Amino acid sequence: MDGGWLRALADLLLPRTCAGCGLPGSVLCPRCAALLAQPRPASPRRFPDGFPPAAAAGAYAGPVRPALIAFKERGRAELAAPLGAALALAVAAVVTAAGPRPARPVLLVPVPSTPAAVRVRGRDHVRELTRRAESELRAAGLDARTTRLLRRRGRVRDSAELSAAARRANLAGSFVVDTRRAVVPRGALLVVVDDVVTSGATLTEAAGALARVVEGPAPVLGAVVAATPKRP
């Protein structure tokens, strides 16, 4: 029995529903997917000092929020394809905004999950999204490469219930650049990638760690699937 028959049998026994709105028929319906095709600046609620130029494919609101939670926390790994495509769109937007299309490679640096989160989820969801985004970007002709330059140092608390200032303090010094894992080509453009921007603390710490170690005239950039809308 080939993969097509297996997928058809799985759809019969466990019908697919949109992770955003619950509509049956696809993992992410066209209407919800369109909400992740609206690239914009990834603006945190308050800009922390050192926040990098960053783009998001959509807003972390409405159907986008449950779709990302389903992928991240509820094991819906099939969402890696549409969410990875959204991340690729955000990368393309921030690279384009940075200036003329570079001939140099674009290095995608995923924000590493904590070891505890990997144990609970059984996977590193940001790395999965990054690999999907890399494939999309390379298919579009951009020399994009995933590199695991960052690793976690020490233990951090779950930041879900923390204020913006507490998140920044919680993450201070938590990222280390590990150049043994990959060679950074001279002149490469670095883009830190994550799933969501809320306070901006994670991107700020990750980009700051890279900027202190990696030499080059170009700034470290950021890209995420979605950004939390600012409160009015």
Helices and strands as residue ranges (DSSP letters): H 3-13, H 30-34, E 40-41, E 54-59, H 64-73, G 77-79, H 80-97, E 106-110, H 115-121, H 125-139, E 144-146, E 150-152, H 164-171, E 175-177, E 189-197, H 201-213, E 221-227
